[in-house]
């Protein structure tokens, strides 16, 4: 169990007070998501020119937010930022003191976060000949996306075919450094809640609706995006209101060693 939080920014010239408000919303969501992952936490941002920064540490979110690099990176979120993503990690596989195992993860030109477990990740790394940077199974999703982004943009049809080989649980958010204005959201069989604010021109997401409620203090300007499981969303910086969605598939499996859903003994 891990926590994902973030803000996907649409194109807009925001005043400093609006940017400050959105940064505060992000911090609040990150802190509330700590209960889903106390072992490590981190954040990353991506900008329209492809520049990015990642800061993550094997510490609770309530400690991370007081770290100077965290505050510096958050202060650099501006009108050119396309996504601000955060993660709170519950250690399953891969020691959190190896910072490569913590999220957000960069795999080639792809940066992302994941909640869930891919039980056949080791097999797929070998079968597909993918490079491996960390011990965590989450890296597989981003390596697959990187493989299907030879020209920068992620080939979503190719990624879907590759994801269909995965067995386990997933919800994830990812983007390519060479196509920073396109954000891909995978809502699989792990919780991920999204809301949009048309005036602010942003979409926010977290692993629990209650965490968003606390963060936005029940501001009525935020509207829920109803997204069913097994949905791939494409959200673009040019206009976050024009959201594209399509179905994707993998093999849902709640626990290692159990039969996947829909498979009889």
N, C-alpha and C positions, 0 to 999 in steps of 0.2 A: 504494500500500500504506500503510495507516494502522493504528493500534492503538486498540481500544476496550476499556475496562475499567470496572467499576462494581460497586456493591452495591445491590440492591433489598431494602429493609427491610420485613419484616412487622411487624405491631403487637406490641410487647413492651416492657415496662419493663426496660431493660438497665442493669446496674450500670456505673459508670465504667470498671472494668477491662475489661468486655466491649466497650464502645464503643472504648476505646483499642486493643484487639486488632483490631477490624474496621477502624479507621483505618489501622493498620499493614499489614494485608492489602492495603488499597487502595493505599497508597504502594508497596508491593513490586510489585504488579501493574503499576502505572503505570510504574515504573522499568524493569521487564523489557520492557514493550511499547515502550520507546523505540527498540529496534532496528527496529521497524516504522514509525517516524516520528520523525526527529531534528529536523525543521524548526520545529515548534511543539508546544505541549502546553497542556492546560487541564483544569479541573474545574468541575463545577456541582453544586449540590444543590437539592432541591425539598422543601418541607415540607407538612404536612397542611392548613395554612391558605392554601396557594397562594404563599407567599413563596418567593423563590429568589435565588440568588447565582451568578454566573459569574466565573471568573478564568481568563484565558488569555493567553499571551504567545508571541512568536516566539523560543522558546528550548527547549532540550532539557529533558526531564523531570528529569534529574539537576541542572539548574539551578533549574527551577521550584519544586521541593519546598523549597528554601531561601528562597524569597521570602516576606516577611512576610505579604502578603495570602493566599497559599496556606495558610500555617500557621494564620492566623486563621479562614479559611473551614472548614478541616478541623476545627478546634476547635469550630466551631458545629454540627457534626453531632450530633444528639441523638435522643431517643426520638420526636420528631415528624417526623423526616426520612423521606421515602418512597423517595428514590433519591439516590445519590451516583454521578455519572458522570464518567469521565475519557477523555481522547483524546490520542494522540500522532500528529502529522500529518506525512505525507510529501507535500511540495508537488508537485502536478501542475498544477493550474490555480488561479491567484490567488496573488499574492505574500503570503507569510506576514507581511510587515511591515505589511500592511493587516490589522489584527487582526479585522476583520469576517470574513475568510476562514478564521479558525481556529475550532476546535471546543472546547467545545460551542457550538451555534448556537441562538439564539432567533429564531423566526419567528412573529410575533404572539403567541399564547398557548402555542405549542409550543416545547419545548426538547429538543434531541437531539444525537446524534453519528452519524456514518456512516462506513463503510469501503467504498470502491468508487468507480466513476465512472459517471455518467449521461450517455451520449454525446449524447442528444437533449434535454438540459436547456434549452438556449437556445430551441429550437423550442417546447418545452412551456410555458416561461414566457410566450412570445408568444401561443401558441395559446389558453392558458387564462386569459390576462390576470392573471397572478400578480404581486404586487409583488416587487421584488428589492432586497436589502440588500447583498449581497456579490457577488463574482465567481465563487465556487465553485459547481459543479453540485450539491453536497450540499444546498444550501439548498432545492432543489426539493422534496425529500421532506418537509421540515418545513412548507413553504408548502402543500403538498397536504394534510397532516394538519391544518393550521390552518384551511384552507377547509372541511374536513369536521368542524369542532368548533364549530359556531355557538352551541351551548348550553353549551359547556365540555367534555363528554366527546367523544372522537373517534369519529365514525361509521365503524366499521371496514369495513363493507360499501362505503361510499362511497370510503374510502381505497383499498381493494383494487381497485376499478374504475379509479381514477386511476393507481395503481401499474402496472397492466397496460399503460399507455401508455409506460412507461419502458423504455429500452434501454441495457444495460450491465451493471454489477455493483453489488450492494448487500448489506450487512447493516447494520442500524441499530437504535438504541434511542431511544425518545422518550416524552414525556409532556406532558399539557396542564396549565398552571398552574391552570385552573379545574376540573380533575379529577385532582388530584395523587396520589390513591391508586391510580390505574390506570396501569400501565406497559406500553407496547407494545414488543415485541421482534420485529424482522424478521430472520430468518435466511434470507438469500437464497443467492447463490452465492459469498459471501466468508466466511471462517472466523469462527465465533463459538462459543465453548465456555461452557457454563453448569454450575454446581454449586449444590446446595442443602445447607444445614445446618439440620436440623430443630430442634436445640436452640437455636441462635442465631436461628432464624426469618429467615433471609436467603437470597437467591440472589445469587451472584457470577458475573461473566462476564468473559471476556477473549478476545483474538483468537488465543490459542494455549494449548492445555492445559498445556504446559510452564511457561508463565508463572504459571498458577494453582498448579501443583505447587510452584514455588519460593516463592510467596507464602504458602501455607498449610503449608509444610514437611511435606507428605504426611500431614496430620492425617486419620485415617480417618473422622472425623465428616462430612466433605464427600463428598456423593454426586453422581455425574455425572447430568445431565439429558440424555438422548439425544434430540436434536432434529434431524430430517432437514432438508435444504435446502428452501427455499420454504415455510417455516412461519412463521406469525404467532402469537406467544405473547402472552397477556394475563395479567399477574401483578399481583395486587392486594395493597395494604398490609394489608387486613383479614386475609388469610390467604395467605401466599405459597405454601403447599402446594397450594392449589386452583388449579392452572394450567390455563388454557384454551388450546387450540391449534387452528389451522385453516390451510388451505392458502391461499397467495396466489401471484400470478403476475406476472411481467414478462418482458421479452424478453432473455434472457441473451446477452451479447456480450463476448468476452474482450478484443478490441482494436478501436479505432476503425477503420472502413473495412473490417472483415471482416464476413462474413455471420453473422447470429445463429445460435445453435445450432439445428439441425433444419431449417435453410433451405438448399435446394439451389440451385446456380447455374443 
